[in-house]
């Protein structure tokens, strides 16, 4: 690819600034509530209902247009996640930090995702929200990271952020990290 082609691709990507983000996690972890927080005030919903299949939401962060695919976390729908891996630029994995019993299932789903051929070879950034930190029995983000073995993820940038999707606590910090990672990824893609 010639220099002009690379430059025009880069300029096009910078002008576009559009990315796809996959939002995954087990059912009742707070995925839809997290997404609702980032919507424009006019588009926010007051009552969150469980997602069936998936829903698509769009929002802006730091001049980046983000299309979020909010995937259902119910067992029978989790096989849908993989159909969206190929076209995503980032992943938000929401974890209910008060649901200690299903942390093993979270790890299994995370490992399956990381081993998938559309995810494994890519340096796709993954943001983990340790959600529901306001619950009395919730595990800290450090304990969740240890339980999931996040320190073993060496080939992808990742970040874990303690959050409360109802109040918004911890959400902005996390999405700013993810936005920066995706910008860097886009820049490398079109300049390298």
N, C-alpha and C positions, 0 to 999 in steps of 0.2 A: 504494500500500500504506500503510495507516494505521500510526500509531506503535505501537499495541498488537500489530499483526501482526508488525512488524519486531522488536519486543521479544521476543515469544514465539518467533520464529524464532531470534533471537540466543541466548536462554536455552536453547532446544533444542539449538542447535549447541554451546554451551559445555558443556552437560550431556553430550551425546553424545561430543564430542571424538574423532570417528572420521574418518580420512582414508584415501584410496587413493593409493598410491605405485607408479609404474611403474618397474621396474628393468630397464634396457636396456643393451646393449653387445654387441660382437662375441662370438662363441663363444670360450671359454677366457680371458675377461678377468677372471673371478673373481666374477661376479654372485652365484651361489649361495653362495659362501664368505662374501661380504659379508653376505648375509642370515642365514646360519647364525650369524654372530657375534652378532647381535641377538636371537636366540631365547633363551628361558628355558633354563637349563642342562639341564633334563630333556628338552627337545625337540631339542637340538643333535644333529647327526649327525656321525659320525667319518669317514665316507667320502663325499665329494661326487662325484656322477656328473653328466655333462652333462644339462642340462635339455632335454627334448623338448617342443616346444610352449610350455607355461608351467606354473608351479606357483604356488600361493597360500600365503603365509606371513603369520602375524600376530604382532606384537610391540608392546610399549609403550615409549614414550619421553616423559618429562616429562608424564605423565598423558594422553598422546595415544595412542589406539589406532590403530595403523598396519596396514593391510592392504597387503602388498607383493605385486605381481604380478611374479614373477621370469620374465622372458621369455627364450626361447631366442635365442641370438645366431647360430645357424647360418643361412646365407643363405636357405635354403628356408623358414625360419620367421619371418624378419624382417617379412614383410608382415602378420603377426598383430599386431604392435605397435600399429598404427593403430586397431585395434578397441577398444583400451583408453584411448585418448587423451581421449575425451570425459568420462569419469568420474574422471580422476585429478586429485589436488590437488597433486602434486609428482612430479618425475622424478629418479631416480638413474641417471646414465649412467656405467657402469664402463668404464675404459679400461686395457688392458694397456700400461703405460708402457715395457715392454721390447720390444714388438712394433712396431718402427719401420716395417716393410714395410706393415703394414695400417693405419697412421695415416691414409692417404688414404681408405680405406674407412670408417673411423670418421667422418671429416669429411663424407663423402657421406651416410652414414646420419643424422648429426646435422642436416645441412642439410635433408634430406627431412623429418625430424621437425619441425623449426622452421617449415617452410613448410606443413605440413599444416593444413587449415582448422579442425581441432579444437584445435590448439595455437597457431597463429599469432596470433589476436586476444587470447589470454589472457595474463595476467601470471603464468603458472605458474612457480614456482621450480624451478631445475634444479641439482642437485648433481652435480658431476663428481668421481669418484674416479680419481685417477691411481694405479692399483693396481700391485702388484708392484714397489714402489720399492726393494725389497731386492735386486733383480737387478742384476748388475754393469753391464749396458748400458742400464739404464732411463734414460729422459729425465726431467728434473725437471718438476714441475708447471708451472713458468713456461714451459718449452719446449713442453710439450704445449698449454698455453693459447694460445701464439703460433701453433703449427702448426694448431690448429683454428680460429683467429680468434675466440676467445671474446670478445675486447674489442669485437667488432662486434655482440654481442648487447646491444642497448640497451633493449629493451622487456620484458625478463624479468630478475628477480633470478637471479643464478647465482653459484656458488662452486666452486672447485676445491680438492680436498684430497688431498695426497700420502698414500697408504695402503699398508698391507700387510694384506690380508684374513686371512692365516694367523695373524698375531700380534695383529691388531686395531689396530695403530698407525694413527692418523689417522681411524679410522672414527667414533668418538664425536664428535669435533669436527665432522665433516661432517654427521652426522645431527642434531646439536643445531642447527646452522645451518638445515638444512632444516625441522626441526620449528618453529623460531621463525618462519620465513617462512610456513609453512602456517597457523600460529596467526594471524598478522597478516592473511593473506588471508581466513581465515574470519571474523575480526572485522570487516574492511571489508565483506565480502559481506553480513553480517547487520546492520550498523549504518548502512551507507550507503544 
